[in-house]
């Protein structure tokens, strides 16, 4: 791949609320190197390293909102409390000093949390209907008062992110976690205003988005990450057709989403079997007019979910097809995950035509913070 062919990745991105030097996004990847929920200098250095090597926007790993059952491990970073927020202020400062931009991903894992885990092991896991991802009843449905408290926790985290200097927030509404559990018919069988058809099941997310918008004001970027697939249910779909996807997306746009991060396992796959070649990010942009981020095994010669299941490494892969799609405007930004985990200099190497120097992904990268 020549330097010229990579030009689309390095064109500036400009939207109404967000400006980036290029189209490369560091995908959020759970790391779990924050003892007691507090990110330290090693976390700041980890993100800074990608910023100083040319990543346009860094999205942090999922950070837990202020709720006792938000996460399943004491080493996952919190986004509440003085010590954790001070740690995140250090991360923001490090990234900005390196000339980068950074968004925090706000996260609640919902019913995927195993009982007895996390910072508050005695807390019950929560979800819309008390169902796990297999649709089995393992807890109690959230009450409307409990839902209101969760919405308030998201809004407080959004306000704190803006105060600390983050350039945007991303709400994690993908992969079968809390927000996605409200989206999905398998995990949301409520009969009140938070359940019902696909559009009705967006109400919780829409209220979270609207509350965050009130907390950060009209000019601050709000990103929503969503997916069709769920952890362990890779063939699941929220929307079977583009018409259903349109009904799903409209309430979220109306609530205040500025940019959609469309999570797929393989960026090159069409979203629907309708003869169109558009992937999920392509359809989302076409239907909403909003900028989108594509993601899914970018730069790898092996699908990233197989890396988890089989403990394999992966070699590098051509970006040709991706660049063609980006160049014709199918989507606006490209999120890179495992490739950036093994090689912090991935972006600058691509820009300078140094593909032969790219580091292949090795499983050992998951156990280090470099």
ChimeraX attribute file (.defattr): number of C-alpha atoms within 10 A of each C-alpha:
attribute: neighborCount
match mode: 1-to-1
recipient: residues
	/A:1	12
	/A:2	13
	/A:3	13
	/A:4	10
	/A:5	15
	/A:6	20
	/A:7	15
	/A:8	20
	/A:9	23
	/A:10	19
	/A:11	14
	/A:12	13
	/A:13	17
	/A:14	14
	/A:15	12
	/A:16	9
	/A:17	14
	/A:18	16
	/A:19	14
	/A:20	19
	/A:21	18
	/A:22	21
	/A:23	22
	/A:24	24
	/A:25	26
	/A:26	28
	/A:27	24
	/A:28	21
	/A:29	15
	/A:30	13
	/A:31	17
	/A:32	20
	/A:33	19
	/A:34	19
	/A:35	14
	/A:36	16
	/A:37	26
	/A:38	23
	/A:39	26
	/A:40	19
	/A:41	12
	/A:42	14
	/A:43	22
	/A:44	19
	/A:45	17
	/A:46	18
	/A:47	25
	/A:48	26
	/A:49	19
	/A:50	27
	/A:51	26
	/A:52	20
	/A:53	18
	/A:54	24
	/A:55	31
	/A:56	28
	/A:57	27
	/A:58	25
	/A:59	21
	/A:60	23
	/A:61	20
	/A:62	25
	/A:63	26
	/A:64	25
	/A:65	27
	/A:66	21
	/A:67	16
	/A:68	17
	/A:69	26
	/A:70	28
	/A:71	31
	/A:72	22
	/A:73	19
	/A:74	19
	/A:75	18
	/A:76	25
	/A:77	29
	/A:78	30
	/A:79	31
	/A:80	21
	/A:81	11
	/A:82	10
	/A:83	16
	/A:84	20
	/A:85	21
	/A:86	17
	/A:87	22
	/A:88	27
	/A:89	18
	/A:90	19
	/A:91	26
	/A:92	25
	/A:93	19
	/A:94	22
	/A:95	24
	/A:96	18
	/A:97	13
	/A:98	17
	/A:99	16
	/A:100	25
	/A:101	25
	/A:102	26
	/A:103	24
	/A:104	27
	/A:105	26
	/A:106	25
	/A:107	26
	/A:108	28
	/A:109	27
	/A:110	26
	/A:111	27
	/A:112	21
	/A:113	20
	/A:114	17
	/A:115	17
	/A:116	14
	/A:117	17
	/A:118	21
	/A:119	19
	/A:120	17
	/A:121	17
	/A:122	12
	/A:123	15
	/A:124	18
	/A:125	26
	/A:126	26
	/A:127	28
	/A:128	30
	/A:129	25
	/A:130	22
	/A:131	23
	/A:132	24
	/A:133	18
	/A:134	10
	/A:135	14
	/A:136	12
	/A:137	13
	/A:138	15
	/A:139	17
	/A:140	14
	/A:141	18
	/A:142	17
	/A:143	12
	/A:144	13
	/A:145	9
	/A:146	12
	/A:147	19
	/A:148	14
	/A:149	14
	/A:150	20
	/A:151	21
	/A:152	19
	/A:153	22
	/A:154	25
	/A:155	24
	/A:156	19
	/A:157	27
	/A:158	31
	/A:159	19
	/A:160	17
	/A:161	24
	/A:162	19
	/A:163	11
	/A:164	17
	/A:165	16
	/A:166	23
	/A:167	23
	/A:168	23
	/A:169	25
	/A:170	24
	/A:171	27
	/A:172	27
	/A:173	26
	/A:174	25
	/A:175	23
	/A:176	28
	/A:177	23
	/A:178	24
	/A:179	27
	/A:180	30
	/A:181	28
	/A:182	28
	/A:183	31
	/A:184	24
	/A:185	18
	/A:186	17
	/A:187	24
	/A:188	24
	/A:189	20
	/A:190	17
	/A:191	10
	/A:192	10
	/A:193	12
	/A:194	21
	/A:195	22
	/A:196	17
	/A:197	16
	/A:198	19
	/A:199	19
	/A:200	18
	/A:201	27
	/A:202	26
	/A:203	21
	/A:204	24
	/A:205	24
	/A:206	22
	/A:207	20
	/A:208	25
	/A:209	26
	/A:210	18
	/A:211	22
	/A:212	27
	/A:213	21
	/A:214	14
	/A:215	19
	/A:216	22
	/A:217	12
	/A:218	11
	/A:219	11
	/A:220	20
	/A:221	23
	/A:222	24
	/A:223	25
	/A:224	24
	/A:225	19
	/A:226	22
	/A:227	21
	/A:228	24
	/A:229	19
	/A:230	19
	/A:231	14
	/A:232	12
	/A:233	13
	/A:234	13
	/A:235	9
	/A:236	17
	/A:237	16
	/A:238	19
	/A:239	17
	/A:240	13
	/A:241	13
	/A:242	18
	/A:243	10
	/A:244	13
	/A:245	19
	/A:246	17
	/A:247	17
	/A:248	20
	/A:249	18
	/A:250	16
	/A:251	19
	/A:252	24
	/A:253	18
	/A:254	12
	/A:255	18
	/A:256	22
	/A:257	23
	/A:258	22
	/A:259	25
	/A:260	25
	/A:261	27
	/A:262	27
	/A:263	23
	/A:264	23
	/A:265	18
	/A:266	17
	/A:267	23
	/A:268	19
	/A:269	13
	/A:270	17
	/A:271	23
	/A:272	16
	/A:273	10
	/A:274	10
	/A:275	7
	/A:276	10
	/A:277	16
	/A:278	21
	/A:279	21
	/A:280	30
	/A:281	29
	/A:282	23
	/A:283	23
	/A:284	26
	/A:285	21
	/A:286	18
	/A:287	16
	/A:288	16
	/A:289	12
	/A:290	17
	/A:291	23
	/A:292	27
	/A:293	26
	/A:294	28
	/A:295	24
	/A:296	23
	/A:297	22
	/A:298	26
	/A:299	23
	/A:300	21
	/A:301	15
	/A:302	18
	/A:303	16
	/A:304	21
	/A:305	17
	/A:306	13
	/A:307	16
	/A:308	12
	/A:309	8
	/A:310	9
	/A:311	12
	/A:312	15
	/A:313	19
	/A:314	22
	/A:315	14
	/A:316	17
	/A:317	16
	/A:318	13
	/A:319	15
	/A:320	13
	/A:321	11
	/A:322	20
	/A:323	17
	/A:324	14
	/A:325	18
	/A:326	19
	/A:327	17
	/A:328	10
	/A:329	15
	/A:330	24
	/A:331	25
	/A:332	24
	/A:333	25
	/A:334	27
	/A:335	26
	/A:336	24
	/A:337	20
	/A:338	26
	/A:339	26
	/A:340	23
	/A:341	24
	/A:342	21
	/A:343	20
	/A:344	24
	/A:345	21
	/A:346	23
	/A:347	27
	/A:348	17
	/A:349	18
	/A:350	22
	/A:351	18
	/A:352	12
	/A:353	15
	/A:354	15
	/A:355	18
	/A:356	9
	/A:357	12
	/A:358	21
	/A:359	18
	/A:360	20
	/A:361	25
	/A:362	17
	/A:363	17
	/A:364	11
	/A:365	14
	/A:366	17
	/A:367	10
	/A:368	12
	/A:369	15
	/A:370	16
